[in-house]
Amino acid sequence: MNAPVSIDTDLRQRAPTPDDLTITVRDERFNRGTNPRRWWAGEPFGTAWHNALSATFPRGEAFFIEAVKAHREGADAKLDAEIRAFVRQEINHTREHIAFNRLAEDAGYDIKAIDTRVAEMLALTKDRPAIANLAVTMALEHYTAMMAAEFLENPAHFADADAEVRDMWRWHAAEEIEHKGVAFDTWNHATRDWTPGKRWRVRSLVMVSVTARFFKNRWTDSLELLAQDGITGWRAKWGLFKYLTVSPGIVRRIFPAWLAYFKPGFHPWDHDDRELIKLYEGDFADALMPAE
């Protein structure tokens, strides 16, 4: 009789981040002196969803930076360099979303309640173990990477958007793809003394918790913004649900990538989608992006 086969829940000892990956800090600026439409996405539901996301980014990305930096000690030279590039990219993302959020406010949206909610949630992390904050960051970085890939791969998301606003989201998406493995590799470094099973259990449980809070809060935030457009009740809920699950259906479309996170031995670079970064940089723009 054959001996029982144990299943290793962390199949790789070394993270498969590509050896030739370069994290490029693209110091670009958008939405200065522009006046996009109030519904810059071309309709209210996509505008509300993305405005709600953007309102969380300045504080959220500062949290990501601190969570990753807290575990850089002892990292090898490659990971240390990637952490430095990650930090610089996230600082630029924060700056650009502050500028974008001002546009939302100039258009008449009150996003202060969203910022306050994020601040209150982050205040609860102050006394939490640093490794817990890194686990949350790793899960949320997977969300940003999933949405980034979808934004670049599927032109429908910004087909009717104001051009410069669309360019800002595409720039952000390209860099989120590029650094999608940094928090995960930092986690592997920080938990190198954990058993594979513990690593898998913790990151899986954290992802479930993060998912519940992410959609609950973004749903609430989006409905609050829609109410400021006079869209309330079932009209708001059905319109937002249809936007997220039917067309363009980002939640439906990212579900396989979300599910992959729970796979034993998962790593963000299991799927090498660097061709989407080239898409942003123009190599395939004529083929995949709508004409201006």
Steps between C-alpha positions, in 0.01 A plus 500: 500500500631841408568746779260795528601799291512829686395811311745784526298821532800713398652316207768753415783587731601786272249749367461490122525874449670526158874548526488757222217704650573870519277720712504835326399815685304703244477846656197615303243763584137516396189712544671831558295789368239271345125505540356153433128432499334426835430152362849471355452126432210580269234379745437524874571147621855461371570856610378426854690171527832648389455820700436285807814297431710810445381657824657209691837506327693784670467353850490142377821519302680670789392199709638261235834681498542480876389135516758394241782719633451355849627163372783596266778426751706204386352495150738400222626765261237426233204521737644806672524680164146395411368632832669834434343521153162392639513782756585760235222381272245505781604852606433619145166318492400676821590838354299441183193372679505803728490711183222285354299512821511878483337478158222287650448763769508778240227312314286526813559164671553489874753219557596599854286224651696237305832645615376510859390137483841395368676700772289335770572152365873568478501630857395152610823358354732702722520239776482201268809283434697631204477163324120529501522833319729340243251216446223753438726696265584184307130422453411853394797513263354191335175691456676796341694266270186314393313820424806649330530207261129521421514876441783463248376183335139607453455844338130499591579628850610841378360507146292812568724660760665840476837439339730632773308329779521174304874552452547544875321174578696313231831637632408392851394159370828439317703566814271287718564207267870568504536492878228242569744253654680735739267473801470125445878451480541718809245276676697190399815666636333608825340158562800291391498323837131406479381161385352489147162408645493801731595733216218365284238507776575855607510654154182316400306607810620858463389507136149386597480772765644768270258403222196538725609843624617619158169440325284608793682833530538572128132414444399742776736770375375468141135518606573811704655666195211392279259653753681830446392468135142439607524128418368302795310188599471204267605707200837566664546145628400329178704737285811449711448124518461481122812712449707274726370161386360535147654777292784568518474259793831540678400284798392215276810528285754504785342208687736232354804706600354551849439127537857422395625678812382203708700247297780328694828641375335806343713795399385818319748435219353157425336701223756717322294783355777745427367533147230720652769740619620517140140571405503806725834608358359482150634184337152366429290812536367500145381142533344504844410855599210697354581787273492847651 
